[in-house]
Amino acid sequence: MNEFLTLMKSELVVTAIIFLLLFIKIGKGMKNDSLLSLVQVLLLVNFIAGFFLNSTGNLFGDMFYTNPLIAFQKNILSLGVYLISLLCADWLKKTQHLAEFFMLMLSALLGMFLMISSNNLLIFYLALELATIPVAAMANFDLDKKRSSEGAMKMILSSAFSSGILLFGISLLYGTTGTISFSEIAAQLDGSSVQILAFVFLFTAFAFKLSIVPFHLWTADVYEGSPIAVTSFLSVISKGSVAFIFITVLYKVFQPMQDVWYTMLVILAVATMVIGNLFALRQQNIKRFLAFSSIAQVGFILVGISSNDYMGITAVVYFVLIYVFSNLAAFGVASVISEHSGKENIDEYKGLYKTNPFLSWILALALFSLAGIPPTAGFFGKLFLLTAGGAKAAYWFITVAALNMIISLYYYLRVVRAMFMDKNDNPVGKIKISPSVKLALLICGAGIVLIGLLSWVYDHIHTLSFKL
């Protein structure tokens, strides 16, 4: 029992919070302000608990596996959910179904925890569905907006399609190997045509979840239609969790087929970076802009994964940590402006610095980090991704990635120029920022600056990576 409580600590804490919210909802209920404060405290406790009693072990006949690196990955996701609860406090207080929203979000987070710890294709699939279905309901949470329903419908359809592809790939893999255990599949792989086809199906399912080109077409519409709290969750938490399990599947399960998946990764990474950047250049809506920006960022993550060594694991985990702070800071500022003024177009951000200097500096810092401009943490994150990707001496591949970093500078700096240099006869008015939102923005800003400068963060992740 002690081993069970220790190894499943993160999952049990999240489950307890879900049940507490359920009891509150079916009981007398609470006012939104009080309930939101309670949830924020519980999420902070969940994050802090992730630093203690982390050990290596497996449960349920080796279907569930965890170690300190996996615990660290879960804690990154817990931090992201806590920051979302702070950043989107103004919108959350106004929603009529606050308890239901957090029950859905935490159910999705629970699915992601189980997915990261899965050591078996069955629990992996069930966890992936648990992590996906609640998010589709969350995307439709703006009940009075038609585009929110449209976004939710597109997400449901794309998720159903990718799940079908995943199941077909799993069936082929089981048929050729006779097992669904991660630790046993690798020994049964012989590179046959059927196994390669099975891998292509599994890879396609991951590509849908990560918005890898050409499986990205749902992303911008869902991001634009969803509330910003949901968009933030999809962009950061969902993609981060899939990136973590993607590393495990490639490095542990399909290691014997590395020649096949390396070629696929290189081609799709280049396509994802180029297409994501080209579409981001054309966007006016801030949420669609950040959607295509996130697609381009996934391309850089694939560069790091392609290394197929511990340096790649370290670089990806480190970059996702930085991405949590950078992207949530950008979405947090967008959420505040949208909630108080209803403005979501980049042109409407012109002159923002004159009326809201704090928001302007935080957004600029986030965009600098996403662009990889030193000395922000994003620069170090992309540097390590490129270094890891260059381990196989594919210099043309790294050159293309570096050129895409230069292209991204244009559209990130376009927003900065609009805020600080362009004139606007009708700028966004002075916004009074609530304490919780300001705290979250300060945390994100500090994370963007300090994580890159504190070398022990990278060293700690690198140490944990050898325990995957």
C-alpha positions in Angstrom: 0.0 0.0 0.0 2.8 2.4 0.8 4.4 1.8 -2.6 1.0 2.3 -4.3 0.5 5.7 -2.5 4.0 6.8 -3.2 4.2 5.9 -6.9 0.7 7.1 -7.7 1.0 10.2 -5.6 0.4 12.7 -8.4 -2.6 10.9 -9.7 -4.2 10.4 -6.3 -3.9 14.1 -5.4 -5.5 15.2 -8.6 -8.3 12.6 -8.1 -8.9 13.8 -4.6 -9.3 17.4 -5.9 -11.8 16.2 -8.5 -13.9 14.4 -5.9 -13.8 17.4 -3.6 -15.1 19.7 -6.4 -17.8 17.1 -7.2 -19.0 17.1 -3.5 -19.0 20.9 -3.4 -21.0 21.0 -6.6 -23.7 18.5 -5.5 -23.8 20.1 -2.0 -24.6 23.7 -1.2 -22.0 25.0 -3.6 -19.8 28.0 -3.3 -19.5 31.4 -4.8 -17.1 31.6 -7.7 -14.6 33.9 -5.9 -14.4 31.6 -3.0 -14.3 28.4 -5.1 -11.6 29.8 -7.4 -9.4 30.7 -4.4 -9.9 27.2 -3.0 -9.0 25.6 -6.3 -5.9 27.8 -6.7 -4.7 26.7 -3.2 -5.3 23.1 -4.0 -3.5 23.3 -7.3 -0.5 24.9 -5.5 -0.5 22.1 -3.0 -0.6 19.6 -5.9 2.4 21.3 -7.5 4.4 21.4 -4.2 3.6 17.7 -3.5 5.2 16.8 -6.8 8.7 17.5 -5.3 8.4 14.9 -2.5 8.6 11.1 -2.3 9.5 10.6 -5.9 10.9 7.1 -6.6 11.2 4.5 -9.3 8.8 1.6 -9.6 5.9 0.0 -11.5 2.4 -1.2 -10.6 -0.5 -3.2 -12.1 1.7 -5.8 -13.7 4.2 -3.3 -15.2 1.4 -1.3 -16.9 2.2 1.8 -14.8 5.8 3.0 -14.5 7.3 6.1 -12.9 10.6 7.5 -12.0 12.0 10.9 -10.9 12.1 12.2 -14.5 8.5 11.3 -15.1 7.6 12.9 -11.8 9.4 16.0 -12.9 7.4 16.0 -16.2 4.2 15.7 -14.3 5.2 18.6 -12.1 5.8 20.8 -15.1 2.2 20.1 -16.2 0.9 20.8 -12.6 2.7 24.1 -12.7 1.1 25.0 -16.0 -2.4 24.2 -14.7 -1.8 26.3 -11.6 -0.6 29.3 -13.6 -3.7 29.0 -15.9 -5.9 29.2 -12.9 -4.2 32.4 -11.9 -3.9 34.0 -15.4 -7.5 33.4 -16.4 -9.0 34.3 -13.0 -11.1 37.2 -14.4 -12.8 34.9 -17.0 -13.2 32.0 -14.5 -15.0 34.2 -12.0 -17.6 35.0 -14.6 -18.3 31.5 -15.8 -21.5 29.9 -14.6 -19.9 26.4 -14.3 -16.6 27.0 -12.6 -16.6 23.7 -10.7 -17.4 21.7 -13.8 -14.7 23.5 -15.7 -12.0 22.5 -13.2 -13.4 19.0 -13.0 -12.9 18.7 -16.7 -9.5 20.2 -16.7 -8.2 18.1 -13.9 -9.7 15.0 -15.4 -7.7 15.8 -18.6 -4.6 16.4 -16.4 -5.2 13.0 -14.7 -5.3 11.4 -18.1 -2.0 13.0 -19.1 -0.4 11.8 -15.9 -1.4 8.3 -16.6 -0.4 8.6 -20.2 3.1 9.7 -19.3 3.4 6.8 -16.8 2.0 4.2 -19.2 4.1 1.2 -19.9 1.5 -0.6 -21.9 -0.5 0.3 -25.1 -3.8 -0.4 -23.4 -3.4 2.0 -20.5 -1.7 4.5 -22.9 -4.8 4.5 -25.2 -7.3 4.8 -22.3 -5.2 7.6 -20.7 -5.0 9.4 -24.0 -8.8 9.3 -24.4 -9.2 10.6 -20.8 -6.8 13.4 -21.6 -8.7 14.3 -24.8 -12.5 14.0 -24.3 -12.7 16.5 -21.4 -10.8 19.1 -23.4 -13.3 18.9 -26.2 -16.0 19.8 -23.7 -13.9 22.6 -22.3 -13.5 24.0 -25.8 -17.3 24.6 -26.0 -17.4 26.4 -22.7 -18.3 29.8 -24.2 -21.9 28.6 -24.7 -23.1 31.9 -26.2 -20.5 31.9 -29.0 -21.0 30.0 -32.2 -17.3 29.7 -33.0 -16.7 28.0 -29.7 -19.1 25.2 -30.6 -17.5 25.0 -34.1 -14.1 24.7 -32.5 -15.3 22.0 -30.1 -16.9 20.0 -33.0 -13.7 20.2 -35.1 -11.7 19.0 -32.1 -14.0 16.1 -31.5 -13.9 15.0 -35.1 -10.2 15.2 -35.4 -9.7 13.4 -32.1 -12.0 10.6 -33.1 -10.2 10.3 -36.4 -6.8 10.2 -34.8 -8.0 7.7 -32.1 -9.2 5.4 -34.9 -5.9 5.6 -36.6 -4.1 4.9 -33.3 -6.3 1.8 -32.5 -5.6 0.4 -36.0 -1.9 0.9 -35.5 -2.0 -0.8 -32.1 -4.0 -3.8 -33.6 -1.3 -4.2 -36.3 1.5 -3.9 -33.8 -0.1 -6.5 -31.4 -0.8 -8.8 -34.4 2.9 -8.8 -35.4 4.5 -8.8 -31.9 2.0 -10.7 -29.8 2.3 -8.1 -26.9 1.2 -4.6 -26.0 3.9 -4.1 -23.3 6.3 -1.3 -24.0 9.2 -3.3 -22.5 8.4 -6.4 -24.7 7.5 -4.8 -28.1 11.0 -3.6 -28.9 12.4 -7.2 -28.6 9.8 -8.4 -31.2 10.3 -5.7 -33.8 11.9 -7.0 -37.0 11.3 -4.1 -39.4 8.7 -5.9 -41.5 6.4 -3.9 -43.8 3.4 -4.5 -41.5 5.3 -3.2 -38.5 6.4 -0.2 -40.4 2.8 0.4 -41.4 1.7 0.0 -37.7 4.4 2.6 -36.7 3.2 5.0 -39.4 -0.4 4.8 -37.9 0.9 5.4 -34.4 3.1 8.2 -35.5 0.1 9.8 -37.3 -1.9 9.7 -34.2 0.9 11.5 -32.3 1.1 14.0 -35.1 -2.6 14.9 -34.7 -2.1 15.5 -31.0 1.0 17.6 -31.5 -0.3 19.5 -34.5 2.5 18.3 -36.7 2.1 19.3 -40.4 0.1 18.1 -42.3 -2.1 17.1 -39.3 -2.4 20.6 -37.9 -5.5 22.0 -39.7 -7.7 21.7 -36.7 -5.4 23.7 -34.4 -6.1 27.4 -35.3 -9.9 27.1 -35.5 -10.0 25.3 -32.1 -7.7 27.8 -30.5 -9.6 30.8 -31.9 -13.0 29.4 -30.8 -12.1 28.2 -27.4 -11.9 30.4 -24.3 -8.3 31.5 -23.7 -8.0 29.3 -20.6 -8.7 26.3 -22.8 -6.4 27.5 -25.6 -3.6 27.9 -23.0 -4.2 24.4 -21.8 -4.2 22.9 -25.3 -1.2 24.9 -26.4 1.0 24.2 -23.3 -0.2 21.3 -21.1 -1.7 19.1 -23.8 1.3 19.4 -26.2 3.8 19.1 -23.4 2.3 15.8 -22.2 2.2 14.3 -25.7 5.8 15.4 -26.3 6.9 13.6 -23.1 5.2 10.2 -24.0 6.3 10.6 -27.6 9.9 10.5 -26.5 9.2 7.4 -24.4 7.5 5.6 -27.3 10.2 6.4 -29.8 13.2 5.8 -27.6 12.0 2.7 -25.7 9.4 1.0 -27.9 10.6 1.8 -31.5 14.3 2.0 -30.8 15.0 -0.8 -33.3 13.3 1.2 -36.1 15.2 4.4 -35.5 16.3 4.7 -39.1 12.7 4.8 -40.2 11.4 7.3 -37.7 14.5 9.5 -37.9 13.8 10.1 -41.6 10.1 10.8 -40.8 11.0 13.2 -38.0 13.4 15.2 -40.1 10.9 15.6 -43.0 8.0 16.5 -40.7 10.1 18.8 -38.5 11.1 20.9 -41.5 7.5 21.0 -42.9 6.1 21.9 -39.4 8.6 24.7 -38.9 8.2 26.2 -42.4 4.4 25.9 -42.6 3.9 27.1 -39.0 6.0 30.2 -39.6 4.5 31.0 -43.0 1.0 30.9 -41.6 1.9 32.8 -38.5 3.1 35.7 -40.8 -0.4 36.2 -42.1 -2.4 36.1 -38.8 -4.2 39.1 -37.3 -6.1 37.4 -34.5 -3.8 36.9 -31.5 -5.0 33.4 -30.7 -4.6 32.2 -34.3 -1.2 33.9 -34.3 -0.1 32.0 -31.2 -1.7 28.8 -32.6 0.6 28.8 -35.6 3.4 29.9 -33.5 2.9 26.8 -31.3 2.9 24.7 -34.4 6.3 26.1 -35.4 7.6 25.5 -31.9 6.6 21.8 -32.2 8.9 21.6 -35.2 11.8 22.7 -33.0 10.8 20.0 -30.4 11.0 17.4 -33.2 14.5 18.6 -33.9 15.5 17.8 -30.3 13.7 14.4 -30.4 15.5 13.4 -33.5 18.8 13.1 -31.6 17.7 9.7 -30.1 19.9 10.1 -27.0 19.8 11.5 -23.5 20.7 15.0 -24.8 17.5 15.0 -26.7 15.4 14.0 -23.7 17.1 16.8 -21.6 16.6 19.4 -24.3 12.9 18.6 -24.9 12.0 18.5 -21.2 14.0 21.7 -20.6 12.3 23.4 -23.6 8.8 22.4 -22.5 9.5 23.9 -19.1 10.5 27.2 -20.7 7.6 27.0 -23.2 5.2 26.8 -20.2 6.3 30.1 -18.9 6.7 31.8 -22.3 3.4 30.7 -23.9 1.3 31.2 -20.8 2.7 34.7 -20.3 1.6 35.5 -23.9 -1.8 33.9 -23.5 -2.2 35.5 -20.1 -1.7 39.0 -21.5 -4.1 38.2 -24.4 -6.6 36.9 -21.8 -6.5 40.1 -19.8 -6.9 42.4 -22.8 -9.7 40.2 -24.3 -11.6 40.1 -21.0 -11.5 43.8 -20.4 -11.7 45.3 -23.9 -12.9 42.4 -26.2 -9.9 43.1 -28.5 -8.1 40.2 -30.0 -6.5 41.5 -33.2 -2.9 42.4 -33.3 -3.6 45.8 -34.9 -5.7 46.7 -31.8 -2.5 46.2 -29.7 -1.0 49.3 -31.2 -0.1 51.9 -28.6 -0.6 49.4 -25.8 2.6 50.4 -24.0 1.3 53.9 -23.4 -1.7 52.7 -21.5 -0.5 49.4 -20.1 3.3 49.3 -19.8 3.3 46.2 -17.5 1.3 44.0 -19.9 3.4 45.3 -22.8 6.7 44.3 -21.2 5.5 40.9 -20.1 4.2 40.1 -23.6 7.4 41.4 -25.2 9.4 39.2 -22.9 7.3 36.2 -23.8 7.6 36.9 -27.5 11.4 37.4 -27.2 11.6 34.0 -25.5 9.4 32.3 -28.1 11.6 33.8 -30.8 14.8 32.6 -29.1 16.3 36.0 -28.4 19.1 36.1 -25.8 19.3 36.4 -22.8 15.8 34.9 -22.4 15.3 31.3 -21.5 13.9 30.6 -25.0 17.3 31.2 -26.5 18.9 28.5 -24.4 16.0 26.2 -24.9 16.3 26.4 -28.7 20.1 26.3 -28.5 20.0 22.9 -26.7 17.4 21.6 -29.1 19.5 22.5 -32.1 22.6 21.1 -30.4 20.8 17.8 -29.7 19.4 17.7 -33.2 22.9 18.2 -34.7 24.3 15.1 -32.9 23.8 13.1 -36.1 25.8 15.7 -38.1 22.8 16.6 -40.3 24.0 20.1 -40.8 21.5 21.0 -43.5 18.7 20.1 -41.0 20.1 22.4 -38.3 20.6 25.1 -40.9 17.0 25.0 -42.0 15.9 25.1 -38.3 18.1 28.1 -37.7 16.8 29.9 -40.7 13.2 29.3 -39.4 14.2 31.0 -36.2 15.2 34.0 -38.2 11.8 34.0 -40.0 10.0 33.8 -36.7 11.7 36.9 -35.5 9.7 38.9 -38.0 6.2 38.0 -36.8 7.1 38.1 -33.1 8.7 41.5 -33.4 5.7 42.7 -35.4 3.6 42.4 -32.3 6.3 44.2 -30.2 6.5 47.0 -32.7 2.7 47.4 -32.6 2.8 47.8 -28.8 5.8 50.0 -28.4 6.2 52.0 -31.7 2.9 52.2 -33.7 0.4 54.9 -33.0 -3.3 54.2 -32.3 -6.1 56.8 -32.0 -8.2 54.3 -30.0 -5.7 52.2 -27.9 -6.7 49.7 -25.3 -7.7 51.6 -22.2 -5.9 51.4 -18.8 -6.6 47.9 -17.4 -6.8 47.2 -13.7 -5.0 43.9 -13.2 -6.2 41.6 -10.4 -3.6 40.5 -7.9 -3.7 36.8 -9.0 -3.2 37.7 -12.6 -0.3 40.0 -11.8 1.3 37.3 -9.6 1.1 34.7 -12.4 2.5 37.2 -15.0 5.4 38.0 -12.6 6.0 34.2 -12.1 6.1 33.7 -15.9 8.4 36.7 -16.4 10.7 35.5 -13.7 10.7 32.0 -15.2 11.6 33.3 -18.7 14.6 35.2 -17.3 15.9 33.0 -14.6 15.6 29.4 -16.1 18.0 30.3 -18.8 20.5 31.9 -16.4 20.4 29.2 -13.7 22.4 26.4 -15.2 21.5 23.9 -12.4 18.0 23.6 -13.9 19.3 22.1 -17.1 21.9 20.0 -15.2 19.1 18.6 -12.9 17.0 17.6 -15.9 20.1 16.1 -17.6 20.7 14.0 -14.4 17.1 12.8 -14.4 17.2 11.9 -18.1 19.6 9.0 -17.4 16.9 7.4 -15.3 14.3 7.3 -18.1 
